[in-house]
Amino acid sequence: MDLQEPPRMSALVSLDRESPSPLYIQVADGLRASIDQGRLNEGQRLPSENEASDELGVSRPTLRQAFRMLENEGLIVRSRASGTRVRRPQGTVLAPTALPSSTDRSRTGVRFIGMVVPDWANPFFISLCAGVERAARVASMRVSVTDVMEDRRVERRTLRQMQRDCDVTVAVAPRLDDAEITELLDPLRTVLVNRAVPGFRSVVVDATTGISQAVGHLVALGHACVGYVAGPASSRASGALAAHVEKEVLARGADFLLFGPVEPTIGGGASIADEVLNSEATAVVTHNDLVALGMISYAKSRGASIPGDLSVIGFDNIPFDPVADPPLTSVAVRDHEVGRLVVHEISEMLDGSTGHPGVVQLGSELHMRKSTARPGG
């Protein structure tokens, strides 16, 4: 018999109903922080969906969505027998490939690159890693990739291990703040991708041109209100894209709306679709293509027409875009070129280049397909 009373949700979660962040995200964030800070312990039972929704004044589907997010992250376990309980992640995330010792690496002359990506399920990151691997092979380097599942704690542990076990660490769109990156990583053995931190070599996608083309295309079609669907709150790239889109929209005399944040997945896009469809926006740019595809699929299931009721532009130009229904208009990034530039920076670093670490920028451009049209077209 479980004699421990579940904690009060109001002591763990603070909701801001004026915030653009969906309530389920706020609930999940509050519980996640409580687990991180030790206010919720391993095995501790949480209130039921009914109890929690009554106390917080939100719907049961909202609580169910928040609990599902945390369950997918491995932070809670749900069962009919024991209810919803906290489960703290145990152990250290290891790189998928066992690496030779530094002595063996020195003898063979092969350098090892440890690469950390936010989400291996995103085709863009898969393609980027393939680009790095191809360029590394030519330069007699080997690559080991670890997916940190959009989890800052996993990312922190993995980066620390990569610095110990690999010759060079490549951190792709890290979620850690600048101070943590500076503390964890040696700038003489690290390259950042889509993130600039003083003192570190970085390869960054310049979205300015692609976003300008995307917004210009939408406004030229006659859209007077254009939105941006934001990715995770921890994603600096998403924040930068939001600022670019807003600037371009307002400069062209249209209205701007911000939606999200959402998970950078098809499910994340589906979760925000109703809010977007019920807004004044007739067109949106999304954090990435997966969010766009998820939103389109859900909207169509509810009887909405894409692009008749809503024009959608994604970001990344992943291989699925041309065969989507409708084919997705997207801002393209040359991910294989990113890989080549990353390995070039690594080679210069390992050769002892004394050049000042800086940011190498790569451009972007709009690829137009059939997910955009005139409002009501």
Secondary structure, DSSP 4 states (H G I P E B T S, - for coil): ---SPPPPGGGT----TTSSS-HHHHHHHHHHHHHHTTSS-TTPBPPPHHHHHHHHT--HHHHHHHHHHHHHTTSEEEETTTEEEE----S-PPPSSPPPPHHHHHHHT-EEEEEEES-TTSHHHHHHHHHHHHHHHHTTEEEEEEE-TT-HHHHHHHHHHHHHH-SEEEEES--S-HHHHHHH--GGGEEEES---TTSEEEEE--HHHHHHHHHHHHHHT-SEEEEE---TT-HHHHHHHHHHHHHHHHTT-EEEEE----SSHHHHHHHHHHHHTSS-SEEEESSHHHHHHHHHHHHHTT--TTTT-EEEEEE--TTGGGSSSPPEEEEE-HHHHHHHHHHHHHHHHTT--SPP-EEEE-EEEE--SS--STT-
